[in-house]
Amino acid sequence: MSKADQITVERLATNCLRAQGRFTEALPVHYEQVNRLRYDSPPAGIISTRRLAQSLNNLALSELLVGHIANASDIAANSIGLTKPFADHAKLGNVIAASLALQANVLNAAGQRNAAEHIHVEREQFLKRRRPKHSLYTTYAFCELLLDMADYPGARNRANEALSHATSLLNGGLYTLVLGCAHLGLTLKNIASQEPPIYSRDDARASRARLDHAVEGLRASGVLAFIPRGLLARATFRRNVGDWDGTPLHGLIDGTPPKPEQPGEVERKTWRDEAAKQIALAADYIEKCGYHRRNEELAELQAVLKGEKIFAELPPRV
């Protein structure tokens, strides 16, 4: 088998393994492919550089998905460094944009939000220079980062702009999901700052409608990997308005406060023990994988568990 055929077979093998969710099994094949491209046919021109950069991006994504965040960061940076000398070449524009988006996602996963935002902005500026007439420059990941940073107006504005140019059911569903989360964030922020109730109710209604529409759109897209995001976001909304069972919403939507049932002492202890177990698992995963994106939420939950804070004192999260 020729080297070119070997590379083709390896690429198909990794694609099939990733499609089945077998990311750990795909890693050795990814590394074999990268080494073959790097050492058997060192990149000297545009085509070989593009192939190696694409392979590095796929490898970094797989490392990210299995929780090897430090490895993913190094590989994504390697891809960016490889393509920078060819930044003005037309055939590498998409690869460079993909490398920058991937690096930003890895930085966000590592908890480096400001650095991730800087890379996302750099990517948008790069695309605007390359494609001044192109209308969609942002990404769902950038909107998600802005939500993490509690920049709800920024996330809402970018999602609205992206939604007006969305051409697929998946993009439509994802950016509608961002809008739903952004309106929920604004709702909680208005409540925390004791703004007039009318503002909270308007944003709450908009959030419910957007989240319902997002779940429908994500289901219609057929991309199963994104459906849980929509369901979790909608569950977060329902929890925040006291709709624990998914029954017709109350509180902010209809103007009547929810009336939660008060658990007994036995139930409280059972729930507390289970919460402690899950928080310990989360802390272990974060430490092992370097997934420091959730450090703030983890610290808040640990403080509640220790009795240092109560949930009502925690900042709003979406």
Order of alpha helices (4+ residues) and beta strands (2+ residues): alpha-alpha-alpha-alpha-alpha-alpha-alpha-alpha-alpha-alpha-alpha-alpha-alpha
